[in-house]
Amino acid sequence: MKIKFFIASAAAIVLGFSLFSVPQANSVEPDPVIAAVGDIACSPISSSYKDGYGTSVNCHHKGVADLMVGRDLAAFLPLGDLQYENGDLPAFNTSYDKWFAPYYGITRPVPGNHEYRTTNASGYYSYFADKNYAASPGYYSYDVGDWHLVALNSNCTKIGGCGGSKPQGKWLKADLASNTKPCTIAYWHHPRFNSGEHGGVKNMTWAWNMLYAKNGEIILNGHEHSYQRFQPLDRYGNVDYNRGIVEFVSGAGGKNHYTGGSTNPKSAFQNTTDYGMLFLTLRPDSADYEWVTEAGVVKDSGTINCH
């Protein structure tokens, strides 16, 4: 037996592999992909709900959810107003959950203003009760590949105010200071810059400024029921191609569309007629973006380089 083992071992050495391991082909892990959308699920008592299938114009959250089927996603980012009209738990369990439950494990949410129509957004926090990171007051951070992701709560009056001196502001400053990843995405519900009915919301200017100072690349928002991509902007809203932040408003999650209001001159792309979802492929030094309609058509795409 010893002779046989010696011969086999010698043969293994000649062939260049170990008896105790199987040679593996070189494999490269694919770059992670995340999905982001807000303003999603109709109320189950809405006349347009139709058991979750909606009408020709409203309540299309099923079609938007179906865009994630078959995709290998690292995270799903709901950008607030997940469940209309009041974000109560029975509605969450009936409408939103019906189509988005399969992605619960990878969901990294932020609350919108409609969630706070139920006292203290209790329906939202109860639905995500086992996600400790998403607990009240609703801001947290995590890493995906070479990217650092920061989730913030833009419902400032509900969490004791916003700004650099407030708890969320102090937390964000410390979080960005300790970040070791080369690229950064932040997301919350209300957009700082916006084309449409709502206009831009200034209560998150402090967050934009902090992220700009730390060379953040991308900000994701909802609230406006449309899809928008802005030119890279500095802290004052001026175009800055060197280190400006690109803001996406991905609010065409299915509830309904907003088509009024004025167009911000810094807007690079806007769609107010389709429902769809934003997908970001997070590469080591850049992000590829695609906005895909519920019909599966890519209507906006490109690359954003890390600073």
C-alpha positions as CSV (number, residue, x, y, z in Angstrom):
1,M,0.0,0.0,0.0
2,K,2.8,2.4,0.8
3,I,4.5,1.7,-2.5
4,K,1.2,2.4,-4.4
5,F,0.7,5.6,-2.5
6,F,4.3,6.7,-3.3
7,I,3.8,6.0,-7.0
8,A,0.5,7.8,-7.0
9,S,2.0,10.8,-5.2
10,A,4.9,10.9,-7.6
11,A,2.5,10.8,-10.6
12,A,0.6,13.7,-9.0
13,I,3.7,15.8,-8.7
14,V,4.6,15.2,-12.3
15,L,1.1,16.2,-13.5
16,G,1.2,19.3,-11.3
17,F,-1.7,18.8,-8.9
18,S,-2.3,17.6,-5.3
19,L,-4.0,14.4,-4.4
20,F,-6.0,16.4,-1.8
21,S,-7.4,19.2,-4.0
22,V,-9.3,19.4,-7.3
23,P,-7.9,22.0,-9.8
24,Q,-10.5,24.7,-10.4
25,A,-10.9,26.8,-13.5
26,N,-10.3,30.5,-13.0
27,S,-13.5,32.3,-12.3
28,V,-14.3,36.0,-12.0
29,E,-17.2,37.1,-9.8
30,P,-19.6,39.3,-11.7
31,D,-20.0,42.9,-10.7
32,P,-22.9,43.4,-8.3
33,V,-26.2,44.9,-9.6
34,I,-28.7,46.8,-7.5
35,A,-32.2,48.0,-8.4
36,A,-33.9,51.2,-7.2
37,V,-37.4,52.6,-7.4
38,G,-39.9,54.4,-5.3
39,D,-43.6,55.4,-5.2
40,I,-44.7,51.9,-5.7
41,A,-47.8,50.0,-4.5
42,C,-51.4,51.2,-4.7
43,S,-53.7,51.0,-1.8
44,P,-55.6,47.7,-1.9
45,I,-58.9,49.7,-1.4
46,S,-58.1,51.9,-4.5
47,S,-60.6,51.5,-7.3
48,S,-57.5,51.1,-9.6
49,Y,-56.0,48.3,-7.6
50,K,-57.8,45.5,-9.4
51,D,-56.4,42.7,-7.1
52,G,-52.9,44.1,-7.8
53,Y,-53.0,44.1,-11.5
54,G,-54.0,47.7,-11.9
55,T,-55.7,49.6,-14.8
56,S,-54.2,50.8,-18.1
57,V,-52.8,53.9,-16.4
58,N,-52.5,53.3,-12.7
59,C,-51.3,50.7,-10.1
60,H,-48.6,49.1,-12.3
61,H,-46.3,47.9,-9.4
62,K,-46.6,44.3,-10.5
63,G,-45.1,45.2,-13.9
64,V,-42.3,47.0,-12.2
65,A,-41.6,44.2,-9.7
66,D,-41.5,41.7,-12.6
67,L,-38.4,43.6,-14.0
68,M,-36.4,42.0,-11.1
69,V,-37.5,38.4,-12.0
70,G,-34.5,36.3,-13.2
71,R,-31.9,39.0,-12.3
72,D,-29.1,38.2,-9.9
73,L,-29.4,41.3,-7.7
74,A,-27.2,42.2,-4.8
75,A,-29.7,44.7,-3.3
76,F,-33.1,46.2,-3.9
77,L,-33.5,49.8,-2.8
78,P,-37.2,51.0,-2.4
79,L,-36.9,54.8,-2.4
80,G,-39.9,55.7,-0.1
81,D,-43.7,55.7,-0.5
82,L,-43.6,52.0,-0.8
83,Q,-47.3,51.6,0.1
84,Y,-50.1,54.0,-0.5
85,E,-52.0,55.8,0.9
86,N,-50.9,55.7,4.5
87,G,-48.2,52.9,4.7
88,D,-50.3,51.0,7.2
89,L,-49.3,47.4,7.9
90,P,-52.4,45.6,6.5
91,A,-51.9,47.5,3.2
92,F,-48.2,46.5,3.2
93,N,-49.1,42.9,3.7
94,T,-51.8,42.9,1.0
95,S,-50.5,45.1,-1.8
96,Y,-46.7,45.7,-1.6
97,D,-45.9,42.2,-0.2
98,K,-47.9,40.5,-3.0
99,W,-45.2,41.3,-5.6
100,F,-42.1,42.3,-3.7
101,A,-42.0,39.6,-1.0
102,P,-39.5,37.5,-3.1
103,Y,-37.0,40.3,-2.8
104,Y,-37.4,40.9,0.9
105,G,-34.1,39.4,1.8
106,I,-32.1,41.8,-0.3
107,T,-34.3,44.9,0.4
108,R,-32.6,48.0,1.8
109,P,-35.5,50.5,2.1
110,V,-35.9,54.1,3.1
111,P,-39.3,55.6,4.2
112,G,-41.3,58.2,2.3
113,N,-43.8,60.8,3.4
114,H,-46.8,58.4,2.9
115,E,-45.3,56.0,5.3
116,Y,-45.5,58.7,8.0
117,R,-49.2,59.2,7.4
118,T,-49.4,56.3,9.8
119,T,-48.2,57.5,13.2
120,N,-44.4,57.2,13.4
121,A,-44.4,55.2,10.2
122,S,-45.3,52.2,12.3
123,G,-46.6,50.1,9.4
124,Y,-43.3,50.5,7.5
125,Y,-41.1,49.8,10.6
126,S,-43.3,46.8,11.5
127,Y,-43.2,45.3,8.0
128,F,-39.4,45.5,8.1
129,A,-39.2,44.7,11.8
130,D,-36.6,41.9,11.4
131,K,-34.2,44.2,9.5
132,N,-32.4,45.8,12.4
133,Y,-30.5,48.2,10.2
134,A,-33.8,49.7,8.9
135,A,-35.2,50.4,12.3
136,S,-36.3,53.9,13.3
137,P,-35.0,56.6,12.8
138,G,-34.4,55.0,9.4
139,Y,-30.9,55.7,8.4
140,Y,-28.0,53.3,8.0
141,S,-25.1,52.3,5.7
142,Y,-23.6,49.2,4.1
143,D,-21.2,48.1,1.4
144,V,-21.8,46.4,-1.9
145,G,-18.6,45.4,-3.8
146,D,-16.4,48.5,-4.0
147,W,-19.3,50.8,-3.3
148,H,-20.4,52.4,0.0
149,L,-24.2,52.9,0.2
150,V,-25.9,55.3,2.6
151,A,-29.6,55.2,3.3
152,L,-31.0,58.4,4.8
153,N,-34.4,59.6,6.1
154,S,-35.6,62.8,4.5
155,N,-38.8,63.1,6.6
156,C,-36.9,65.6,8.7
157,T,-39.8,66.9,10.9
158,K,-40.5,63.3,12.0
159,I,-37.0,62.5,13.3
160,G,-36.2,65.7,15.2
161,G,-34.9,67.7,12.3
162,C,-32.1,67.5,9.7
163,G,-28.8,69.2,9.3
164,G,-25.1,68.8,10.3
165,S,-25.8,69.4,14.0
166,K,-28.7,67.0,14.2
167,P,-28.3,63.3,15.0
168,Q,-28.6,62.1,11.4
169,G,-26.1,64.8,10.3
170,K,-23.6,63.8,12.9
171,W,-24.0,60.2,12.0
172,L,-23.5,60.8,8.3
173,K,-20.4,62.9,8.9
174,A,-18.9,60.1,11.0
175,D,-20.0,57.4,8.5
176,L,-18.4,59.1,5.5
177,A,-15.2,59.8,7.5
178,S,-14.8,56.1,8.3
179,N,-15.7,54.9,4.8
180,T,-12.9,53.0,3.0
181,K,-14.6,52.2,-0.2
182,P,-13.7,54.2,-3.3
183,C,-17.2,55.0,-4.6
184,T,-20.4,56.2,-2.8
185,I,-24.1,56.1,-3.4
186,A,-26.6,57.8,-1.1
187,Y,-30.4,57.6,-1.3
188,W,-33.5,59.0,0.4
189,H,-37.0,59.9,-0.6
190,H,-37.2,63.7,-1.4
191,P,-35.0,64.9,-4.2
192,R,-32.8,68.0,-3.8
193,F,-33.2,68.8,-7.5
194,N,-36.3,68.0,-9.4
195,S,-38.4,68.5,-12.5
196,G,-42.1,68.2,-12.0
197,E,-44.9,69.0,-9.6
198,H,-43.0,68.9,-6.4
199,G,-39.9,70.9,-7.2
200,G,-36.7,70.4,-5.3
201,V,-36.6,70.0,-1.6
202,K,-34.0,72.0,0.3
203,N,-34.2,70.2,3.6
204,M,-31.6,67.6,2.4
205,T,-29.1,70.2,1.1
206,W,-26.8,69.5,4.1
207,A,-26.6,65.8,3.0
208,W,-25.8,66.8,-0.6
209,N,-23.1,69.1,0.7
210,M,-21.5,66.4,2.9
211,L,-21.5,63.9,0.1
212,Y,-20.0,66.4,-2.4
213,A,-17.2,67.2,0.1
214,K,-16.4,63.5,0.3
215,N,-16.6,63.0,-3.4
216,G,-19.8,61.0,-3.5
217,E,-20.9,59.9,-7.0
218,I,-24.6,59.1,-7.1
219,I,-27.8,60.2,-5.2
220,L,-31.1,58.2,-5.7
221,N,-34.5,59.7,-4.8
222,G,-38.2,59.1,-5.4
223,H,-41.2,61.3,-4.5
224,E,-41.8,62.7,-8.0
225,H,-43.7,60.1,-9.9
226,S,-41.4,60.0,-13.0
227,Y,-37.9,59.1,-14.0
228,Q,-35.2,61.7,-14.2
229,R,-31.4,61.9,-14.5
230,F,-29.6,65.1,-13.8
231,Q,-26.2,66.4,-15.0
232,P,-23.4,66.1,-12.4
233,L,-23.9,68.9,-10.0
234,D,-21.9,70.6,-7.2
235,R,-23.3,71.8,-3.9
236,Y,-24.8,74.9,-5.4
237,G,-26.5,73.1,-8.3
238,N,-24.0,74.1,-10.9
239,V,-22.8,71.6,-13.5
240,D,-19.5,70.0,-12.4
241,Y,-18.1,67.4,-14.7
242,N,-15.0,66.8,-12.5
243,R,-16.6,65.8,-9.2
244,G,-20.3,66.6,-9.4
245,I,-22.9,64.2,-8.1
246,V,-25.4,62.6,-10.5
247,E,-28.9,62.5,-9.1
248,F,-31.5,60.0,-10.3
249,V,-35.2,60.4,-9.5
250,S,-36.6,56.9,-9.8
251,G,-40.2,57.5,-8.8
252,A,-42.1,55.6,-11.6
253,G,-42.7,52.6,-9.4
254,G,-46.2,52.0,-10.4
255,K,-48.6,54.1,-8.3
256,N,-49.4,56.8,-11.0
257,H,-47.6,59.5,-13.0
258,Y,-47.0,63.1,-12.3
259,T,-46.9,65.1,-15.6
260,G,-47.1,68.7,-14.5
261,G,-44.7,71.2,-13.2
262,S,-41.6,72.9,-14.6
263,T,-38.4,71.3,-16.0
264,N,-35.2,72.0,-14.1
265,P,-32.6,73.3,-16.7
266,K,-30.0,70.9,-15.2
267,S,-32.1,67.9,-16.1
268,A,-30.4,65.5,-18.6
269,F,-33.2,63.0,-19.1
270,Q,-36.9,62.9,-18.1
271,N,-39.7,60.4,-18.7
272,T,-43.2,61.0,-17.3
273,T,-45.1,58.4,-19.3
274,D,-43.6,55.0,-18.5
275,Y,-43.3,52.9,-15.4
276,G,-39.9,51.4,-14.8
277,M,-36.9,50.6,-12.6
278,L,-33.3,51.8,-12.4
279,F,-30.6,49.2,-12.4
280,L,-27.0,50.0,-11.5
281,T,-24.0,47.7,-12.2
282,L,-21.4,48.6,-9.6
283,R,-17.9,48.2,-11.0
284,P,-14.7,48.8,-9.1
285,D,-14.3,52.3,-10.5
286,S,-17.6,53.2,-12.2
287,A,-21.3,52.4,-12.3
288,D,-23.3,51.5,-15.4
289,Y,-26.9,52.6,-15.2
290,E,-30.0,51.4,-17.1
291,W,-33.6,52.6,-16.7
292,V,-35.8,49.9,-17.9
293,T,-39.6,50.3,-18.5
294,E,-42.1,47.6,-17.5
295,A,-42.2,46.6,-21.2
296,G,-38.5,45.7,-20.9
297,V,-37.2,48.7,-23.0
298,V,-34.0,50.5,-21.9
299,K,-34.7,54.2,-22.3
300,D,-31.8,55.7,-20.5
301,S,-28.3,54.2,-20.0
302,G,-24.7,55.2,-19.5
303,T,-21.7,55.1,-17.2
304,I,-20.7,57.2,-14.2
305,N,-17.1,57.2,-13.1
306,C,-15.9,57.2,-9.5
307,H,-14.1,60.4,-8.4
